Amino acid sequence: GAVVSQHPSRVICKSGTSVKIECRSLDFQATTMFWYRQFPKQSLMLMATSNEGSKATYEQGVEKDKFLINHASLTLSTLTVTSAHPEDSSFYICSAGGSADTQYFGPGTRLTVL
Amino acid sequence: GENVEQHPSTLSVQEGDSAVIKCTYSDSASNYFPWYKQELGKGPQLIIDIRSNVGEKKDQRIAVTLNKTAKHFSLHITETQPEDSAVYFCAASKGGSYIPTFGRGTSLIVHP
């Protein structure tokens, strides 16, 4: 149990385009989902907390107009990187809050912006 | 806020040896301590966790110990195997709606 999926696993896009990443909790409902960004050989950097039916809470320094988050249902949250630029290239990982404080992570999405 | 320090950043062992990764935390209100294993190109996977009402927890070859007084907790892997090679992250949380704070990670390399 407690499986979280992400789609796509890899995406390459041109500078200026927008990219949407989906995060789904497959076998449980998640009121709260989290979006992280990870640079090579570094720890997880929390970008925002996504709450079902309400606006996301962004961490300091994260542009909410650039990283649009929607949590439309208890099993789906989406992250849209708008007007992507090469510096947005990174590994994006979502997680879903399970029972008893545990977070379950998705497999990640590798974004490359050319 | 919470601050989690993790050591070492890199750990190299021979197959069959034990590996120990240590973390310290700063907020005495933290009461939930998960450990994650991240293989290259994949998301972190929860491998074991411990709560502040327990001093030790084991699951086959892995164990976690917690010292609340000293505010540190450790991951122990016995009889290491090459497939244990990965980056391991510790985290500390106050539970509930509190978001965990992660350590910087330990790259474990198990040589066959």
Boltz contact constraints between the chains, C-beta under 6 A:
constraints:
  - contact:
      token1: [A, 43]
      token2: [B, 102]
      max_distance: 6.0
  - contact:
      token1: [A, 43]
      token2: [B, 104]
      max_distance: 6.0
  - contact:
      token1: [A, 43]
      token2: [B, 105]
      max_distance: 6.0
  - contact:
      token1: [A, 44]
      token2: [B, 102]
      max_distance: 6.0
  - contact:
      token1: [A, 93]
      token2: [B, 43]
      max_distance: 6.0
  - contact:
      token1: [A, 101]
      token2: [B, 32]
      max_distance: 6.0
  - contact:
      token1: [A, 101]
      token2: [B, 95]
      max_distance: 6.0
  - contact:
      token1: [A, 105]
      token2: [B, 43]
      max_distance: 6.0
  - contact:
      token1: [A, 105]
      token2: [B, 44]
      max_distance: 6.0
  - contact:
      token1: [A, 106]
      token2: [B, 43]
      max_distance: 6.0
  - contact:
      token1: [A, 107]
      token2: [B, 42]
      max_distance: 6.0
  - contact:
      token1: [A, 107]
      token2: [B, 43]
      max_distance: 6.0
  - contact:
      token1: [A, 108]
      token2: [B, 43]
      max_distance: 6.0
